[in-house]
Amino acid sequence: QVQLVESGGGLVQPGGSLRLSCAASGNIFSINAMGWYRQAPGKQRELVASITSGGSTNYADSVKGRFTISRDNAKNTVYLQMNSLKPEDTAVYYCSLTQYPRGTRYDYWGQGTQVTVSS
């Protein structure tokens, strides 16, 4: 099993910054992808950013140039630096880990952390 623990959410004013962290523990394979998704009230969960164990990144168009995803493979931790936050970034942010032991895909999720952008 894999456990994901997120931290760093909170309330911030428009234009402000927050840094989310997600620490993974348990049966983690060296080759995997970690990412951040978000879900706003009444909306579907959407990908924000992802990063592979090799360092390849992918971003939603809405956050390009404002958010940066990074990871520390030695600590099995992924980060999301969020700058120039907008009210529309308000959502519950979920950490994810995907790996393929023996060719079978497994997805794991954190419990979510609330990010609220408001004046």
C-alpha positions in Angstrom: 0.0 0.0 0.0 0.9 3.6 -0.5 0.0 6.6 1.7 0.1 10.2 0.6 0.1 13.1 3.1 -0.5 16.6 1.8 0.3 19.9 3.6 0.5 23.6 2.8 -3.0 24.6 1.9 -4.7 27.6 3.3 -6.2 31.1 2.7 -4.3 33.5 0.5 -5.1 36.8 -1.1 -5.2 37.2 -4.9 -1.7 37.6 -6.3 -0.2 35.7 -3.3 1.7 32.4 -3.2 1.4 29.0 -1.5 3.5 25.9 -1.6 1.9 22.5 -1.3 3.9 19.4 -0.3 3.0 15.7 -0.5 5.0 13.0 1.1 4.5 9.4 -0.1 5.3 6.3 2.0 4.8 2.6 1.7 5.5 0.3 -1.3 6.8 2.8 -3.8 8.5 1.8 -7.0 11.4 3.9 -8.4 9.6 4.6 -11.6 6.4 6.5 -11.1 4.6 9.7 -11.7 3.3 12.1 -9.1 0.9 14.9 -9.6 -1.6 17.4 -8.3 -5.2 17.6 -9.2 -7.9 20.0 -8.0 -11.6 20.0 -7.6 -13.7 23.1 -7.2 -17.3 23.0 -5.9 -19.6 21.7 -8.6 -16.8 20.9 -11.0 -14.9 17.8 -12.0 -11.5 17.0 -10.7 -8.8 18.2 -13.1 -5.1 17.8 -13.5 -3.1 20.7 -12.4 0.5 19.4 -12.9 2.4 16.1 -13.0 6.0 15.0 -12.9 7.6 11.7 -13.6 10.4 10.2 -11.6 12.7 11.2 -14.5 11.7 14.8 -14.1 9.3 15.3 -17.1 6.5 17.8 -16.3 3.1 18.5 -17.6 0.9 21.5 -16.7 -2.7 22.5 -17.2 -2.9 25.6 -19.5 -4.6 27.6 -16.8 -1.6 27.4 -14.5 1.4 27.5 -16.9 3.8 30.2 -15.9 2.3 30.5 -12.4 2.7 27.1 -10.9 5.8 24.9 -10.7 5.9 21.2 -9.8 9.0 19.6 -8.5 10.0 16.5 -6.6 12.6 15.0 -4.3 13.0 11.3 -5.2 15.1 10.6 -2.2 12.2 11.8 0.1 9.4 10.6 -2.2 7.9 14.0 -1.9 6.3 16.2 -4.6 5.8 20.0 -4.3 3.6 22.5 -6.0 4.7 26.1 -5.9 1.8 28.3 -6.7 2.4 32.0 -7.5 0.1 34.8 -8.7 -2.9 33.0 -7.3 -6.3 33.8 -8.6 -9.8 33.3 -7.1 -10.4 30.7 -9.7 -7.6 28.6 -8.2 -9.8 28.0 -5.2 -10.3 24.3 -4.8 -9.4 21.2 -2.9 -6.0 20.0 -4.1 -5.2 16.3 -4.2 -1.9 14.7 -4.5 -1.6 11.6 -6.7 0.9 8.8 -7.3 0.7 6.4 -10.3 3.0 3.4 -10.7 3.0 0.2 -12.7 4.3 -2.8 -10.7 4.3 -5.9 -12.9 2.7 -3.9 -15.7 -0.5 -3.1 -13.7 -1.5 0.5 -13.2 -2.1 1.6 -9.6 -3.3 5.1 -8.6 -3.1 6.5 -5.1 -4.6 9.7 -3.7 -4.1 11.9 -0.8 -6.9 13.2 1.4 -6.9 16.7 -0.1 -5.9 20.1 1.1 -8.1 23.2 0.7 -6.7 26.2 -1.1 -8.8 29.4 -0.9 -7.9 32.5 -2.8 -9.9 35.4 -1.6 -9.5 39.0 -0.4 
